[in-house]
Every structure is written in structure tokens, then in C-alpha cells.
Amino acid sequence: MQKAAESCSTSTCPLRKPCLILCGVLLLGVLALAGWYQLENMGGRKAWQRYARQADGWVDSVDSEDFAIPTSPERNYIWMKDVIPPPLADGENFAAHPYWQWQFTAASHPGGEYELARELSGEEKSQAERWIAFSAGAPKTSSGWAPSMEELRRADLAKFFNGGSGASGETAETAPTLEETLKLWDERLKPNQPLYEELRQYLKERPQCRYPIQYRQDNHGLFLNPLLPHLGALKGLAHYSMAFACIHLARGETEQAQEDILYMLDIADTLQREPFPISLRIRMNISEMALSVLWEGLEAGAWQAGQLRRFQERLGKVSFWNDLKLRLMGTRAAHNEELVGDLRWMEVLIHQVYGSPETSPGLEGRFKALKTRLRPIGWYYRELLEFNLMMDSMLNIFDDADRRYKPTELAETFKTLDYYTHPDLGAPHARLIRATEAVYGLEEGFLDAAYHQFLVQAAEVACALERYRLENERYPASLEALAERLPVEELPCDWVSALPPRIKLTDTGYLLWAPGWDRVDDGGVRAPASLPAAKGDWVWEIRR
């Protein structure tokens, strides 16, 4: 036995050399793996840092007197500090009204507004109850409330008010007259009319607005979902304004109806510097409500020349162009700021789409969790970089000089996005793009903003057409005939074709239309309802 031990300790042991070779190979493998791991980390980190440095170099300092949405792809903001609107002094800020402070305070209270009101006493409790009653009493929309801007058919004002008053199942013989219905609405709205008028006067005195939104929060996940209670409250306020506008219009009180319509447009404009997709959506919804009542007055021939001129001037100032750009930058900045401090938090976003490894059963779950922990941090940097480059391509769609979408970039960008968002294609470093819910609705967002801008532009042209009709007792056969009422060089152009709307006279009025998202001119023919909104022309129609 001693001899065997001595023989194995010598260089002639047959196992020693293979063991040394194996250890050397393993050591080289570990070193190679460590080197590869380090190179992946360094490469990804440097690529991201180079991009972020370049982006920071594009951005000028932002202060309260020089806050502007970037007007070129060279100034595509990537941090929240650049997209958060600067604060305003209370004396200039519509959102300084106590009603808006209450909305945010109540929304953050664990028990909600009713529980918070119960905790108050005296004058504070009375004021809280007043605000709760105002929000709860806002008229709600329904299928019979307003003319559909998609179909553009005459609204039955009596049906509008009957449906809103809760009367249902009535026959033509038992339904109240329009004046009786208006009286019911007067009684319903009267208790909350003082606060409505107070908020309207407050906005006249303070046309600027910064709502007290908490843009930055400490806990993961909250940053991407900020508390926005003012949006629902603003829509409720717009419903009040729409109801008052329709009441005044039905009674022939066109001056009051005009003020209510303009108030709705002003309400919508308080949202134009918020970098959230939902803020843009609410702004467009409120603007559409204003347009529907304006359109109703056009069909009824209710507006006078001076009122039409005022509408036309106001509508010429409404644009969703910068809102859409800011929405994209806000989506990008929120993800950047959320992830750059803790890139592995990206896995939470990924798991929201693909399922968390920890919740997967058995060996599969443990394997996924281990793979997550072993992924080089450089890969996360590359995924964040790829996400930002994708957003850059989205922002490059905007042609600021001509205020239109670049057709080639539009097609290529969404073709690339379709590739990235298809998980079976295995696009490299695209997990964050696929996991970002806002990305999936981007093409619809571009389409929706362009369509709502067309409606605003069509309403502006319609006001000029109505002014022409009042002077000439007929509509012109071409928009060039509008002359100084709306000069040819000032005709608004849609964002897709970059052309002014077409006009076609009909037996009962006229059609204004644009080729729409597919850029195919169908002569003012809408697509069937069964087809997607991307098909068919966009149409504004007046039928008397």
C-alpha cells in the first residue's frame, strides 16, 4: 500500500495529467466566460451611456419661461425633468382652485372622497360635500346624448334631453315636449350651476394650468402610473358645459351656447402640456364634445356671422401635434427614469407580459429564475437602448415644417414595430418594447390624433363656409371662393395627405372630407362600420 501511494505521488501517475488538463480547461472556460460576461456588460453599458450623453447634449435647459415641446428629432427628450411642465404661481394657475386640490387629496385618501368628507367638520365639510355633489351630478354621455362625429347625423335634441333625464320607454304621445324637458334639466343642473360658473370665471382669470400631479414617486411601478384624478373631473365639467350649451342652443340663446362651447375648448387646453397618453385622449374627447354642439348649430343654421368668425379663430389655435409628440417622449422618459437606476426591474415589466418565473411550476420556474439572475446587465442596457431607438423612429415620423406625417417613415416604422412586437420572431433586445403596453397602441394613437385634428380643421372650414352662405345664400363650389374668409394659403391641411379638405355640394348641404389614414381618396365615402377606422375617408357632413 505504501508503494502504491508513492507511485501515485510521482509524475508517472496516469491520472495526474488528465486532471491537470481538465482543470486548465475548466479554468480557461471560467476565465473566458467571465471575460465574455464583462465584455457584454461593458459593451451594453457604454452603448447606453453614449446614447444618453448625446441625447443630453441635444437638450437645452428648461425653465418656466422657456418650456417648449421639441420641434425636431434632434431634441427628443429622454428624461422626465425635460417633459415635466414647470410650476406656475397660484395667481396664474387654474389648477390652484380648491376644487382641484380636493380631487387630488381625495384620490390619495385610502377611503376615498366620502370617507375623507366624513373626517372633516364645519366649513371644510360643507365645501367637500359641495364638490362631491358637483362631481356626482355631472351629466353622463349615452348613445342618445350627442351627434356621432363618426356618422355625423342630425341629433334629436328632444331625445338628447329625454335620455339624459332618465325618461325611457316613452311613446311619442307621452313624451314631454322639448320645453318641458328643458325645464326638467334646468331643475337638475341648477344646484351645481354656481360652482360651474365659478370654475368658468376662474379659468378666464387664469388661462394657464399645471395640475398638482406627483410625477415622481419612490415605489417601483407607481412612477409609470401616476395619480390623475383631474381627468375624470375635467370630463365631468365638460359634460356640464355640453349640457348647458345644448340647452341654450335649443332655446335660441346662441351667445350663451357659444360661451359654453368655447369653455369646453379652454377646458381641453388645460391638458396640453401633460406627457401622458390618457391626457391627450381626454383632451381630444372634450374637444370632440365641443365640436358636436358646434356642428348641431351649423346644421340648424343657428350661428351668426360674428359668432362663426370667433369660432373659426379659436379652432385655428387648436392643435394636437405637440401633445402627441409629448405623449411619446413622456412614455419613453417614464421608462428610462424607472429603469436606469435598477435595470433588473425590467424583469417585472417583462413578467407582466410573459408571466413571472417564480410563479412557473417546478423545474421550469427555477430555471427561468436562474436565467434571469445570470443575464448580463449589459443586455438590459441594450434592451433599454433598443426601446429608445424605437421611440426615436416614432418621433422621426413628425415633419414639423409641413405639419404632416412623413409617409415613408410612417410605413417603415410601424413595419419595424410589428416585427419587434411579434415574440415568435426573436427580435434581439426587444423584450422591453414588447412588454411596454403603450407601444402596442402607438399606430392607433397616431391615427386617432390625426383624425381628431381633421375634425377640428373641418369645423374651422365649416365656419367659413357658413359665413359665405349667410352672405350669398348658398355654399361655394370650391374652397378657393372663401377668399378673405379663409384664404387658400391658410386652409388647414390634414396630417396624412398634407392637403386641405375637399368639398362636394349635395342637395341638402355639403361634404368636407380627407382621404384618411390609407391616403386613398374615395370621394367622401366612409368605410363600412365593420371595417377598421384606418379604411375609408374622414368626413364632415352638413345636411339640412
N, C-alpha and C positions, 0 to 999 in steps of 0.2 A: 504493500500500500504506500509505503514511503517512497518507493521507486516511482510509482505512478504519479504521485504528486510532484516529484522532482521533474519528471519528464514533461508534465503539463506546464510547469513554470518556465520551461526553456522555450527558445524561439522556434523549436521544431514542433510545437503543439499545433495540430492540424486545424483547430477551431479559432485560434487567435487571429489569424489573418482575415478570414471572412468576417469575424466580429468587428475588427478594426475598419474594414471596408464598409460594412453596413453602418457602423457608427458615423463614419465620414460622410457617407451618402446622406444619412439622415440629417447630420449637421448642415451639410450643404443645402439640403432641401429646406430646412428650417430657415437658414440664412437667406435663401432665395425667396422663400415665402415672405419673410419679414421685409426684405428689400422691396419685393413687389407691393406688399401692403403699404410700405412707407411711400413708394412712388405714387401709388394710387391716391393716397391721402394728400400728398403734396401737390400732385397734378390737379386734382379736383379743387383743392383749396385755392391754389394760385389762379386757376381759371376763373373762379368766382370773384376773388379779390380784384383781379384785373378788370372784370366787367363792372364791379361795384365802384371801383376808382374812376373808371371812365364815366360812368353814369353820374357820380357825384360831381365830376368836372363839368358836366352839362348843365347842372342846376345852379341858378342864381339864388341869392338869399331871398327869403320870402318874409315880408312884414305886412302889417295891416294896410299899408298904403300902396303896396305893390304886389297884391296877390292876383295872379293870373293863371289861367289854365294854359299849359304849354301849347304852343302853336306850331310845333314841328316835331318830327321824330327825334331830333337831337336833344329834346328836353322832355323825355319820357320819365317822369318822376318814379322812383322805386322805393321811397321811404315815406312813412306816414307823416313825418314832420313837414313834408313838402305838399301833401294833399289835404292836411287838416286846415280848414279855414281859420284865419286869425280871429281872436276875440273882438267884440265890439263893446263900447261903453253902453251902459244901460239906457242912457238917454237917446241912443241911436238904434237900439235893438228891439225889434218887435217881440222877440222871444223873452224879453225881460218882463212881459206882462205876467202877473201872478198865476194866471190860468195855466201857462206852460210850465212854470216851476212846479205847480201842483201835479201835472201829468207825470213828470219825471220822478217826483218824490213818491207818488202813489204807486207807480210801476215798480219801484225798487223796494217797496214795503212788502214783507213776507205775506201779510194778509190781504194785500190789495187795497184799493181805494176805499172800500166800505169799512174795512177793519181800521184803516188809518183815520177815517172820519169819526169813528166811534171813540177813538182815543183823544180827540180834540174837544174843546169846550168853548162856549161863548161865541165871539165874533168869528174866530177861526173855524169853528164847527159849522156855523151858518154859511160861511163862504165856501167851505168844502162841499156842503150839501148842494149849494147853488151850482158849482162846477160839475158835480156828479149828475145832477138833473139835466144840465145842458148837454153833456155827452150822451146820456141815455135817451134824451128826447130828439136827437138828430134824426131827420127823415132818412129812411133807408131806401136804397135802389131796389127795383124789382123789374120784371120783364115789361111791365106796362108804364114804367116811370118816365122814360125819355126816348126820343127817336134814336134808333140804332144808327150810329155813324158808319157801320159796315154796310147796312142795307139802304140807309138814307131814304126812309119813307116817312110820310107825314104822321106825326104823333097826334093822338086823340087826347086833347088836354083834359076833357072830362074823365076819360079813362085813367089818365095820369093821376088825377086827384082822387077819384073813387078808389083806385087801387091803393093809394097811399093812406087813405083814411080808414082802411080796413073793411070797407064795404065790398062784399063778394057775393056772387051768385044772384045779383040783382038783374031783373029783366029791364028792357028799355022803358017799360011803363012805370016801374017802381024806382028806377034810379033817380037820384036827386038831380036837379038842374045844375049847370055849371056854377051859377052864382051861389046856390045852396052849398055846393061842395067847397067853393072858395071860402065861404063863411065858416064851415067846419075847420078848414085849415087855418084860418085866422085864429080861431079859438085854440087850436092845438099849438100853434107856434108862438102865440102872444106871451106866455110866461117866460120864454127864453129869448125873446127878441131884444130886451135891453142889453144882455151880455153880447149878443151878436153885433149890435150897433157899437157897443163899447170896443170890441175887438177890431171892428172895421175902422173906427176912428183912430185907434192905437196904431194900426198899420199905416194909415195915411200920414201920421206924425212921425213914424219910424219905419221907413220903407226898407231898411236893411234888416238882416236877420241872421243870428247864429244861435241855434238851439243848444241847450246845455248837455250835449252828448258827451259821454265818457268814452273817448276814442281809445284810450289805453287802459288796460286792466291787468291785474297781476296774475290771474289764474289762466292757465292754458285753456284754449277753447273759447273763452269769453271774448277774447280780442277780435275774433272773426265774427262774433255775433253780438254786437253792441245793443244796448237797450235803446229802442227808438219808439217810445210811446206817442210821440208827437205826430207820427204819420197817420195813425188811425184818427186822432183828434182833428187833424187838418182835413181829412176826408169828410169827417162829420160836419165840420164848419162849412166845407164846400157844399155839402148836401143842404144845409140851411140856406145858403146863398142861392142854390139852384131852385129850391122851393119858392123862395121869395121872388126870384126872377120870373118864374113861370106864373106866379100869382099876379104880379104886376103886368106881365105881358098879356095875360088873359083878360085883364081889366082895361087894357089900353094905356096903362101907365108906363110908357116906354122909357121915359127918363130914369125912373126908378129901376126898371128892368136892366137898363144899360149899366147903371152903377153896380148892380149885383153881379152882372157878367164880368165887368172889369175887376171887381173884387175877387172873383174866382181866379182870374188870371194872376192877380197880385198874390193870392194865397199860394198858388202853384210856384211862383217865382221865389218864395222864401226857401225852397228846397234846392235851388240851382247850384249851390256850392258844396253839397254833401256828396262824399265819394262812395255812396252805397247804391247798388243796383236797385234796391227797393225804393229808394228816394226818387230815382228817375221814373220808376214805374208809377208811383203815386202822383208825381208832377204831371206826367202825361195823362193820367186818368182824370185829374182835376181840370186840366186844360180841355180835355175832350168833353167834360160836362159843360164847361162854358160854351164851347162851340156848338153843342147840341141845342142850347137855348137860342143862341145867335141864329143858328140855321132855322129854327122854328119861326123866329121873327121875320127872316128873309122870305120864307115860304108864304107867310101871312101878309107880306108887304107892309109890315108894321113900322119899320125904321125910317126916320127922316134923313135927309142928306147930311146934315151936320153930325148926327149920331153915327152914320156909316163912315164918315171921314175919321171920326175919333176911333171907331173900332179898327179901321184899316191901319191907322198909325200905330195903335197898340199891338196889333197882331204882327206887324212888321218887326217888332222888337222881340218876339218870342222865338227862341231857338233852343233845340235840344242837342246841338252839336258838341258844345263843351261839356255838357252833362254826361254824354256817352263816353267821351274821352276820359273824363274824371272817374267815371264808374270803372273803366278798365284799369286805370292807374291805382285806384283805391283797392280793387281786388288784388292786384299784384303787390302793392305796398303792405297790405294786411298780412299776406302770406310771408313776405320777406321778413317783416318785423317779428312775426310769430316764430319763425323757424331759425333765423340766423343765430339766435342765442342758444338754441338747443335743437340741432338738426335731427336728432333721433326722434324728436316729437313728430316728425313727418310720418313715422310708422302709424301713429294714431289716425292720421288722415287717410293713410293707405288702408288701414284695417276697417275704416268706416265703409269702404267700398268692397274689400275682399274678405273681410272677417278677421278678427284678431287671432294670432297664432295660439295665444293662451287658452282660447275657447275651443280650439280644434281638438278632437278626441285623440287620445293615445299617443303613439309614436309620432304621428304626423304633426300634432300640435307641438311636441317637444322639439321636433326637427325644425319647424318653422321659427320657433322662438330662438333656437340656437343660431339659425341662419341670420336672423335679424341682428343678434348681438355681434356676429362675426363680420357683418358687412363693413367694408372700409368707409370711414367717414367721408372720404373723397367722393364716393358715389353719391352721397346725399348732396354734396355741393354741386355735382354735375346735374342732378335732378332739379335742384333749385335754379341753376343756370339755364337749363333747357326750358323750364317753365317761364323764366323771364324773357328768353329769346322768343318764345311763342307769343308772349304778350307784346313784345316789340313788334312782331309781324302784324299783330292785330292793330296796333296803333299806326302802323305804316299804311293801313288801308285809307286813312283820312287824307284827303287832298285839301289842305287848308286854303290854298289860293283860290280854288274854284268851288269850295264847299260842296264836294261830292265824294263818293267812294271811288277809289281807283279800281276800275273793273278787273284788271289783271291780278292785282294784289288780292282783291276780294275773293276771286275764284281760287287762286293758288293757296291762300292762307287757310281757307276752310277745307280745302282738299288735304292739306297737311294736318290740320286739326283732326279730321276724320281718321287719318292714319294713326295719329298719336292716341286717340281715344278708343281705338279698337284693340282690346287686350290680347287678341289672338295673333296679332301681327308682331308682337315682341319688339316694339319700338324701343330703342335704347334710352334709358334715363327718362322715360315718360310716365313713370308711376304717379308723380305729383300732378301732372297735367290730367291724367285720368281720374285722380282722386278729388280734384277740385270741382265741386258741383257747379260753380258759377261758369266754368268753361263750357259746360255742355249746352248752356243756353245762349252762348255768345252770338251765334248766327241769328237766332230768333231775336236777340236784343238789337242787333244792327238793323234787322228788317223792321222791327216794331218802332224804333226811333225814327227811321226814315218814313214810315207810313204816317205816324202822328205828325211829323213835320210837314208832310204833304197836306194833311187836313188843315193845319194852321195856314199854310200858303194858299190853299184853295179858298179858305174863308176870307183871307185878305183880298184875293182877286174877286171873290163873290161880292164883297162890299163895294168895290169899284164898279162892278157890273150893275149892281143895284142903283148906284148913283147915276150911271149912264141911263138906266131905264127911267128913273124919275125925271130926267131932263128930256128924254127923247121918246118916251112911251113905248119903248121896245129895247130888246137886248142887241148888242152889236154882233155881227157875224164873225168878227175876229178880235183878239185882244189888243191888236195894234190900234184899233179905233178908240180905245180908252183914253188915248192921248195923255193930257196932263193929269188925269185922274189916277193913272198908274202908267208912267212912261215905259216903253218897251225895254229900255235898259235897266229898269227897276223891277221888272217882272221876276218874281221868285222862281228859282229852279229847284227841282227835286234832287235828292242826293244820289239817285241811282243813274238816271239818264242825263243829269245836268242840263235839262231843258225845262222851259216854263210849261205849265199845263196846257193841254189842248182844249178847245171849246167846240161844242156841237149844239146848235139850236134844235129844240124839239117843239112839238105842238103845244106843250104845256110849260116850257121853260128852257132849260139848257143842261148840258153835261160838261163838267170840267173833269179831266182825267189825266193820269200819267201812266206810262207803260208798266210801272210796278217793278217788283223785285226781279222778275225774269227778263226785264228790258224788252219784252215783245209787245208791240203796240197792237192791241186787239180792238181799237176803235171805240174805247169806252165800255167794253163788255167786261162785266165782273165774272170771276170764276164761280162755278157752282159751289154751293156751300160744302159739298163733300170733298172738294179739293183743298189742298193746303193753302194758306194765305199767301204763299210765295207765287202762286199762279194767278193769272188774270190781271186786269188793270185796276188801279186805285181810282175811285170815282167819287166825285161830289156832285149831287144832282139836286136841282130845284124843279119841283113840279107844282104848278098851280091848278 
